[in-house]
Structure formats: structure tokens, C-alpha cells
Amino acid sequence: MPDLRVPGKLDESDGGGQREAEQAREQLLEDWAGPAPDGNILRTLRGHTSPVNAVAFAPSGRALASASDDGTVRLWDPVTGRCGRTIEGRRGWVRGLAFSPDGRHLATVSDEIAIRFWDPVTWENGRLLEGHTGLVTALAFSPGGGQLASASYDGTVQLWDLATGGSTILQGHKDRVQAVAFSPSGDLLASASRDGTVRLWDPATGQPSTPAILDFRPTWTAGLAFSSDGLCLATASHNGIVGLWDPKTGERVDLKGHNGFVNGVAFAPNGPELASVSDDGTVRLWNSITRQLAATFKGHNGPVLAVAFSPDGGTLATGGNDRTILLWNRTPMPSQSGT
């Protein structure tokens, strides 16, 4: 099966035979990701026509948002699996999204140098934040909702004051910034760059924290997540390793098992479980305290690009290069444990 991020061109010279082959290929993709025999897949959400880059649950848990290369954001009911809303992106791929802590706003970034806010009920387009000089790649709201951090190809992080619309530019990275994450207390902001470093900042002052830099060179980090107690920072890296960092000392422990780029990580909101997703097509659950692999889930047809836990921690959502979103039972069935 070809990588959907590099779609093949249909040869019209072969007429109906080629078209039938293409239709058969598309049907295989639609039919492939059904429930696994062990029952870990709760639902398969279909509708996007290109890879799914980001997923996020609303704070209430009653909605799931997804962003795709097809230029749309979709809002799903995670209980029924129905898509209630679809909005066309303003321009190109939709790269990232985040709900505000009160659930009243959904912020999105696409192939434009701006951050757009939407009302997730009416889909009315709200405010627009502009200031970066390169594409915006990722977003994170502060726990209190007063700040928004944005990562960009311009090599900076911008920390937005949502009351005034003003921003503080955090500089230090030497290459595009791929990810941002706030600690649960809101007193620490982490940013990850293709320069191979993770930088830690004080959101109150915009100044580097101590330690200021977590060095993962020569590889680089594509995703970040803080544990619910803020004592651990997980990194998803392109050498196939999940890093567990102590943000106070800079010490790191590596979790190994993936056989491809790790694209994202997410901590459960109410326990030590850490989920990681990779180009190797797997979703892995780790115990961040014992540092042991708890389970390996397989269901996507190709790379898994995005991951998020539901607010109650009971469901895990993943987005794939196969254009689907899978909802998983957080508690693995016995056949999946530690594999």
C-alpha cells in the first residue's frame, strides 16, 4: 500500500481498468481498520480524505476534534462515532489544534502564518492571532486559559496573552519549533525544535527556566507531554525513542521499542500511563513509573501521527496516515499486554 502522504497519480491511459484498480485500493483502505479481535478498538472514525495530523478531546469529553491534510477540521461524537461538523481550512493542510480549558474555543493552525479561533458549537470564526513569520506548527493553552503558546517554522515560540492579544517572543532555538506543552501547574513551558533541543521557559516572565535546555541531539523531538503531576516530561523523537525527563534536573531515561519515528506522546490524566505513536504503525502504552511497556496496539494501516487521552482517561484517540481515527480502550486486553 503506498504512503498516502505521497499519493500516486492515476494513469488515465489505461481507462476503466486503472480506475477500477484505484477504486479497489480506496475500498481496501476504508475496510481495513475494523475492530481488532481482542476488542481494544472501540470505534473507527472515517471521513477525512488525507492523513490525520492532530486529535484533541474537548474538556467535557463529549467531543473530539481532528485536523487533517485534507484541509478540514472535523468534530466527532466519541460515543456514537458520528461527525457532527466539518469546517474547511482557510488554506492547505490543518497542522494542529487545541481546545481552550473552558471548551469555549478551538484554536487551529494550517498552511498560513496565523492562528484561528473557532466556536466549537456554532463554528463561527473568531479572533485571528498574527505575528509569526513562518508556518505555525503546534499550539498549547495554559491550564488557566489565559495564555496560548505557539510553535513555528520561524524558530520561535510566541506566548500570547489572550486578554490583550499581545505576545512575547521566546527566542533561542536554531531551527523550526515542532511542539509546545505547558506543565499542569502552568509554571513551566516546554518547546521542542528540529535543532535537537527541548527548551524550558517560565511563562510568567518569558525567560528560560533552570535547566534551560534538554539536549537530545543528534535526533530531534516531534512531540511533548507533561505527566499529570508535572514531575515528568515525555518526548517523542525521530530516533524511535521515547524520552522521560526530570524537568528539574534534566536527567533522562529512554523507553525503547518503536521501530520508526515516534510522532507523538500523551499522558493519561489520572495515572502513570503514557501513550506513544510511531511510523511503525503501533500505539504503545508505557508505565512511566516502572518504565515498562504495558501494551502494544495495532490497528492503523501505516504511520500513526497523533494521540490524545480523553479527559476521564478511559479512551485513547489516535490519528493515522491511513486517514482514520481510532478510539481505543485504555485498559488493554490480556492478549495485548506487554507485547
N, C-alpha and C positions, 0 to 999 in steps of 0.2 A: 504494500500500500504506500503510495507516495506521500511525502511530507506535505500536509495541507498548507504550510506556510510558503511553499514554492509550488503552486498548483500547475499541473501540466496543461498544455494548450491542446485543444481538441482539433484533430486534423479533419477538416470538412471534406477532403478529397475522397475519403472512404465512405461517405454518405451515411446511410442508415446504420451500417454495422458499427461504425465508430460511435455513433450517438447511442446505440443500444448498449455498447460496452461501457460508456460513460454513465449511463443511467443505472446500469447494474452495479457499477462501482459506488455510486451515490447511495443506492439502496443498501449495499453491504454496510456502509458507514452508519446508516440510520438504524439498521437492525443489530449491529454488533454489540453495543453496550447495554445488554439486558441484565437483569438481576443475576448476581453470581450464585452458584449452587449453595454457598454457605449462608446466603441471606444478608450479607453485610451491606449490600447496596439497597437503600430504602427506596430511592427513586432515581430515574434518569430524566433529566430535563433537556428537551430538544427544541430548537428554534433558531439558534444562531447559525449563520452560514459560513463562518470563519472561526479560527481559534479563539478561545475564551481567555482573556488576559487577566481578569480580576473578578473576584466574588466577594461580597460583603453582606452580612446579615444586618437588618435594621435592629436597633437596640431592643425593640419589643420582641424580636424573634419571629414576627408574623410575616415578614417579607425578606426576600433575598434578591439583591441586585447583582447583575453580571455585566461585564464590559467585554467587547469583542472587536476583533479586526474587521468585522463586517460593518463597523461604524455605528452600531446601536448599543444602547443600554436597555436591558430588559429587567422587569420587576416581576418576581415569581412568588407564588404562594407555596412555601416549602411543605405544607401539609398535603395539598392536592396536586402539586406539581404544575399547576396552570400558570401560564404567563398572563398577567393582568394588564401590563403596559409595555409598550415598546416605543423608545424615542430614538429618532435618527440623530446621530452625532453631527455636530456642525461641520466637521472636516476630518476625513480619514479615520484611521483606527482610534478606538477608545482604549487608552492605555491603563487607566486606573480610576478608582472611585473610592469614596468613603462617606459613611453616614455621620452626621453630627451626633454627639452623645444624646441629645434630646429627640433624635429621629425626625426633626422638622426639616432638615436639609440633606440633600445628597450632592456632594461635590464630585465633579468628573474632570478628567483631562484627556485630550485627544491630540490629533496632529495639528495643534495650534499652540501659540505661546500665551495660553490663558487658562484660568480655572473657572469653570462654570458651576453655578449653584442652581439646583432644581428643587421644586416642591415635590416630594415623592408621592403625594396624593393626587395633586392636580396636574403635575408635570409642567407647571408654569416655570419659565426660565427666569431666575432671579438675578442676583448680582454677578458681576464679572470681575475677577481679580487679574490684573495685568502688571507685569514687572520683570519677569524673566526674559532673557534674550535667546533662549533655546527652548526646545520642546520640554514640557513638564512630564515627568515620568511616574511620579508617585505622590500620594497625599496621606496626611495623618492629622486628625483632630486631637487637640489636647483633651485630657479626661474631663476637664471642666467646660470645654466647648468654647473657651474664649480665644483660643489660638488655633491656627492651621499651619502646618509645616508642609512645604512643597519641595520636591527634588527635581533637578533639571539637568538637561544636557549642557547647560552653560557652566556647569561645575559648581554651582552654588545651591545652598538651601535658603529658602525665604521663609521667615517666620512672620505670619500675618496676624495682626490684631484685628479680630473680626468686628469689634465695636467701632473702630475708626476706619478700617480698610487700609491702614498703613502697614508697612512691612520692614523688618530688619533683615539685612542680607548677611548670611553666615558664610564666610569665605575660608578656604583652607584646602579643599580637595583640589587635586591636579587633573581630574578627568570628570566625565559626566557622573552625576549622582543618580543612583538607581533606586534607593529606598530610604524611607524615614520612618521612625517609630518613637512614640512617647512612652516613658515608663508609666505604670499605673498611678503613681502619685503625682505625675506631671512635672516633677522637678528635674527630669533628665530627658534629653532628646538625642537619639542616635541617628546618624546618617551613614549610608554606605555608598562607596564610589567604585568605579572601574579602576581607580588608581591603586586598589588593593587594600584600602584602609576603611575602617569604621571610625568616625569621629563622634565624640560625646560632647554635648553642649548643655549649658544652663539656659533653659528657655526664658527665665526671668530677666537675664541680662544680655543674652545673645553671645556670651563669652564661652570659650572652651572650658569643659569641666576637667576634673582630675580623676583618672588619667584622661588625657585629651584624645589619644589615638590608640586604636586597637589594630595591630598590623597583621594582615592575612596574606601579604604578598608572598609569591608572585601571582596567586589567584585573586579573584575579586568576588564580592558579595552581591547577590541579586535580591535578597530579602532579609528582613529583620523582624524580630518579635521579642517582647519582654514577657517574662513569666508573670503570673498574677500577683506575686509578692514583690516583684521588681528586683529580685536578687540574682536573676539570670537573664542574659541576653543571648538569644539564638540567632545564628547567621546561616543563610543558605548560600553556598559557594559553588563556583563553577569548576572546582576540582572534585566534586562529588561528596564533599564532607559537610556535615552539619557541625558548626562550632557552638559550644556552650561557654559563654564568657561570664566572668565575675566583673560587673561594671565598676566595682570599687577598686579592684586590684589589677584588672587586665589579664588575669590568668584564664587559660582556655583549656577545655577538654574537647577532643574530637570524637564525633559519632560517625562511624564508617559503616557502609552497607550499600549505599546507592552506587549504581554503575553508570552514571551520567550526571550532567549538570543538575544541581539542586536549585530549583526555581523559586521556592517559597517555603516559609515555615509559619506555624501558628501554634500558640499555646492554648490549651483548654482554659476557660475562665475560672474553673473551680477544681483544679488538680494539677499534678505534675506532668500530665501527658503533653507531649509535643508532637505535632504532625509535620512531616516534611514531604514535598512532592518534587519529582525529578523527571528529566528527559528519559530516564529508563522505564517510564510508564507506570511506576509504582507510587503508592502512598504508604509512608511508613509512620508508625506510631512508636514513640520512644518514651521511656520513663526518665525524666530529666534528673531525678534524684539518684536512682540506681545506675543511670546511663546505659540501660539495657534496651534492646529492641523488644517491643511488646507485640507488634503485629505488622504484617505487610499486606496491603490490599492491592489487588489488581483488577482493573475494570475498564480503564481508558485504553483506547486504541492509539498509542503513541505517547508523546511527552505530556506530562501533567504540569500545568503552568501556574495554577493559582489554588489557594487553600484558605479556608476560614472555618472557625467553630461557631456554632450557634450560641447565643447569649447564655442559655442554660447548660451548655456543654454537651448536650446529648447527641447532637448531629454535627457531622463534618461535611462541608461542601468543597468540592474540587472542580476546577475548570480545566479543560483539556484542549490540546491541539486538534482533537477529533471533533470539536465544535459542540461537545456535550458538557453538561454539568451533572455530576453525580453527587447524591446525598447518601452519606454513609452512617451506619450505626457506630457511635463512638466506641461502644464496648465490643471488641472483636469476638467473633465466634471461635470456638476452640480450635477449629482447623486452620485458622489464620494466625494464631498466637505464635509470636517469635519466629516466623518463617521469613 
